[in-house]
Amino acid sequence: MHQPAQDYLAAGRALGNSNTEAIRALKRHPARRVFPLLRSTEPVTLVSDRRSVALLAV
């Protein structure tokens, strides 16, 4: 698993969340970043470096 994802899960577990709750929060994280880009009227470019994917407003 990607190191930032592992860190995010560990932080969620440290707050007292169950593993299921921490994973649910992890899944919501990219959705919160991508959804505003999908709603924008600006063109978006998909960039991938094989380990992660980023959407960049052009």
ZIRA-V844861 format. One record per run of one state. SS is the DSSP state (H for helix, E for strand, - for the rest). FROM is the first residue (numbers start at 1). LEN is the number of residues. If there is no record, write none. Layout:
ss=SS from=FROM len=LEN
ss=SS from=FROM len=LEN
This chain:
ss=- from=1 len=2
ss=H from=3 len=12
ss=- from=15 len=4
ss=H from=19 len=21
ss=- from=40 len=4
ss=E from=44 len=5
ss=- from=49 len=4
ss=E from=53 len=5
ss=- from=58 len=1
